[in-house]
Amino acid sequence: MLVAALFGGASVAGAQEKRSFASVLSYQTVRVADGIYAFITPEERSGFQAGNSIAIVGDDGVLIVDSGNLPVMTRRQIAEVRKLTDKPVRYLVNTHWHPDHTLGNAEYRAAFPNIVIVSTAATRMNMVARMPVYFDQMRSFAPTDTLMRKMLAEGKTPKGTPLSEAQRVMWKLNVDDYAEFFPEVMKGRLEAPNLVFDDSLTIMLGARAVKIVHPGRGNTAGDAYIYVPDAKTVMTGDLLTMPAPFAFGSFLGDWVKDLDQVKSLNATSIVPGHGMVQHDYQYLDLVRELLVYTREKVHDAVLQGLSLEETRKRVDLTEFRNRFSGGDLVRADGFNSWFVPIGVERAYDEAKFLIEGPIPRK
């Protein structure tokens, strides 16, 4: 969520790109390859959005990758799949547990009662455990939403200081997105996977093979990527997200190895969990470089005995923020919110464990 960064000052430098923002209830359909269609959601900017979903059409059925979190959008995508093919949706794969990729499962179950919903065991476990917390988080944003609206109307903070340009832009995006998003997301309900796997699974859609691989921990404990060899297309889930990586609950060292495994596929089309379809590995390489740099700098700080707060001050990610954002205010704020504080903390915890081992029980 951007909220933590917003109330931390939102002092992002750089001019905002002149562009309009699509409704969080919208998406665009992209033909990725023969029989593969991606439903691409608007660029992430506020935390109140759905992830990408993909339809893979085979000879005797369809496999869906991720289902979004807004039932109204998921139903529109189901209707579109039915226009694309008369074959039934037989499988739905959840790449990881995040609600913006899984909360639409129930809509697919309603439309295709015999559907098999697939994930890693860790993904299923986290879905079941964390979904109630997610709904509580959505409700708990209401007081912040009210405060943001008050400050936007008055043009100043509660302390009386004028709002900065970054605060005006980002808070307006948050309240607008939340107004559209909240009533729709609260209509969702948990539909957990009914088939789990450990390492890999190949599903045959007639002659078309769909490979589902759990490379290990990465962005979450249970990430899976999906590869269609005959189309040289890979779907990464949140191992890749644009315009910035999401570090919440991540394992940076394993994440680097996962990206190397994805790159080794030499796919010609890469569909990220958020963002537009890629046709080269330039963005993946940038994410990998960021993860490696963060781990190395944090590891050095831990070796020097620095605290987490001291490490946060030591590790300067300004250059990476500029490379990810290209000077765009909204993207820069996203980088500061989604990666910087949590990424450093996750790298710090990892380094402490590697250097000092588990915390002894008292």
JOSULGI-V923018 format. One record per residue. SS is DSSP state (alpha for helix, beta for strand, coil for the rest). OMEGA is omega as a letter, one per 30 degrees, with the letter a starting at -180 (999 if undefined). Layout:
ss omega
SS OMEGA
SS OMEGA
//
This chain:
ss omega
coil l
coil a
alpha a
alpha a
alpha a
alpha a
coil l
coil l
coil l
coil a
coil a
coil l
coil l
coil a
coil l
coil l
coil l
coil a
coil l
coil a
coil l
coil l
coil l
coil l
coil a
coil l
beta l
beta a
beta a
beta l
beta a
beta l
beta l
coil l
coil l
beta a
beta l
beta l
beta a
beta a
beta a
coil a
coil a
coil l
coil a
coil a
coil a
coil a
coil l
coil l
coil l
coil l
beta a
beta l
beta l
beta a
beta l
coil a
coil a
coil l
coil a
beta l
beta l
beta l
beta l
coil a
coil a
coil a
coil l
coil a
alpha a
alpha l
alpha a
alpha l
alpha l
alpha l
alpha l
alpha l
alpha l
alpha l
alpha a
alpha l
alpha a
alpha a
coil l
coil l
coil a
coil l
beta a
beta a
beta l
beta a
beta l
coil a
coil l
coil a
coil a
coil a
alpha a
alpha l
alpha a
alpha a
coil l
coil a
alpha a
alpha l
alpha l
alpha l
alpha l
alpha a
alpha a
coil a
coil a
coil a
coil l
beta a
beta a
beta l
beta l
beta l
alpha a
alpha l
alpha l
alpha a
alpha a
alpha l
alpha a
alpha a
alpha a
alpha a
alpha l
alpha l
alpha l
alpha l
alpha l
alpha l
alpha l
alpha l
alpha a
alpha l
coil a
alpha l
alpha l
alpha l
alpha l
alpha l
alpha l
alpha a
alpha l
alpha a
alpha l
alpha l
alpha a
alpha l
coil a
beta l
coil l
coil l
coil l
coil l
coil a
beta l
coil l
coil l
alpha l
alpha l
alpha l
alpha a
alpha a
alpha a
alpha l
alpha l
alpha a
alpha a
alpha l
alpha a
alpha a
alpha a
alpha l
alpha a
alpha a
alpha a
alpha a
alpha a
alpha a
coil l
coil a
coil l
coil a
coil l
coil a
coil l
coil l
coil l
beta l
beta l
beta a
coil a
coil a
beta a
beta l
beta l
beta l
beta l
beta a
coil l
coil a
beta l
beta l
beta a
beta l
beta a
beta l
coil a
coil a
coil l
coil l
coil l
coil l
coil l
coil a
coil a
coil l
coil l
beta a
beta a
beta l
beta a
alpha a
alpha l
alpha a
coil a
beta l
beta l
beta a
coil a
alpha a
alpha l
alpha l
coil l
beta l
coil g
coil l
coil l
coil l
coil a
coil a
coil l
coil a
coil l
coil a
alpha a
alpha l
alpha l
alpha l
alpha a
alpha l
alpha l
alpha l
alpha l
alpha l
alpha a
alpha a
alpha l
coil a
coil l
coil l
coil l
beta a
beta l
beta a
coil l
coil l
beta l
coil a
coil l
coil l
beta l
coil l
coil a
coil a
alpha a
alpha l
alpha l
alpha l
alpha l
alpha l
alpha l
alpha l
alpha a
alpha a
alpha a
alpha a
alpha l
alpha a
alpha a
alpha l
alpha l
alpha l
alpha a
alpha l
alpha l
alpha l
coil l
coil a
coil l
coil l
alpha a
alpha l
alpha l
alpha l
alpha a
alpha a
alpha a
coil a
coil a
coil a
alpha a
alpha l
alpha l
alpha a
alpha a
alpha l
alpha a
alpha a
coil a
coil a
coil a
alpha a
alpha l
alpha l
alpha l
alpha l
alpha l
alpha l
alpha a
alpha a
alpha a
alpha a
alpha a
alpha a
alpha l
alpha l
alpha l
alpha l
alpha l
alpha l
alpha l
alpha l
alpha a
alpha l
alpha l
alpha a
alpha a
alpha a
alpha a
coil a
coil l
coil a
coil l
coil l
coil 999
//
